[in-house]
């Protein structure tokens, strides 16, 4: 999976629409192989981002868990620690 796409479910504070859209954009970029589409493909690119963001919002709303919410600060610290090990080489 792309390293820039993060877990969005069961976070405290709750995931925002901007975070969902950013994840959808990253996904479409990865799948299409284009960070910035050509003018001919811009409409299809934008439509895909919006549809994936919409589906993701529905998925997150429908998921059920009994686990306590994850703390964003703890997850960020863990990611920084992994990056320090990965890039220290």
N, C-alpha and C positions, 0 to 999 in steps of 0.2 A: 504494500500500500504506500501511497505517496506520504512522505514524512510530514508534509505541510497540512495534511488533513488530520484533525484531532477528534477525539471522542467528544460528542456533543450531548450525550444522554446522561442524566442523573448528576448534574453539576450544580453547585451552589456558589454564586448566584446562577439563576437559570440561564440557559442559552438564549442569546438574542437573535433576532431576525438577521442582523448584519453578519453574525457568525455563521449562520446557516447559509446565507448567500455567498459568503467568502469560501466556504467549503464546497458549495456547488460550483462556483467559478473555478476553483482549483481542480476539481474533478473533470470538468469539461475541458480545461486546458490540457490536462494529462491525457485524456482519451483522444482529443482531437490532434494533439501534438503541436498545438499552436498557442503561444502565450497571448498573441494578438491576432485575431483572424483578419483575413483580407476583407475589403468592403463587400465583396460578393458573398462572403460567408457570415458577415456580422449579424444579420437578422437570425439566421439559424443558430448561431452561437449564443446570442442573447436569449432566444426562445428556450434553448436547452438549459441554460443556467436557471431561468425562471421556473421551468417545469421541475427540474431537480430540486430546487430550493423548496418549491411548493410540496412536492412529495416528501421531502425530508421533514418539513414542518409537521405534516400529518403523521409520519412515522414517529417522531419524537413525542407528539401528543398522545399517541396510542400505546406507547411502550409502558409496561408496568414493571415495577421492581420493589422489592422489600429491603434492598440494600440502602444504607444511609447515603446521602448525597456526597459526591467527591468534592474535596476542597480544591479550587483552582490554583491556589498558591502552592499547595503541596505537589500537585501535578506539574506545575511550572518548575519547581525546584528539582523534581525528579528528571525532567527533560533537560534542564541545564546540566545536571550531573552526568547524564548519559552523553550529552554533547561534549562535555569536557573530556570524558574518556575517549570518545570516538575521534575527536580532533587533536588530542594530545600526541597522537602517533606521529 
